[in-house]
Amino acid sequence: MESGYVGTQTNWIYSHTVRCDVQPAESSITAQIYGDRVYTMYSVICPLGAISDDYKLSFTGQDKAEYKVVSVKNYLDHTVVLAEVEP
């Protein structure tokens, strides 16, 4: 993948494992915002600050990150992340 610097590429590496609650992101509000894309998204509830908006996620192991973070909402004691299948 091309990076923001001329002549370089981004190499994604495995960083760490986080225990989270993963659910389909099929709420009516999310559907209004993202349309049909909502069917390829997950809502991930995790500890505060465990995931940021430049992360890529894998739910199957360390091999390949299949999901990109679309939005991050920090609350008082947890973070809600919206993750979408990467094309």
Number of C-alpha atoms within 10 A of each C-alpha: 8 10 10 9 8 7 7 10 11 10 8 11 11 13 8 7 12 10 10 14 12 16 12 14 21 18 10 10 10 16 14 11 10 11 12 12 14 22 14 14 23 20 23 21 21 19 17 15 14 15 20 16 14 10 14 21 20 16 11 9 10 13 9 14 18 15 20 19 22 16 14 19 14 16 11 6 9 14 19 21 23 23 27 22 19 13 6
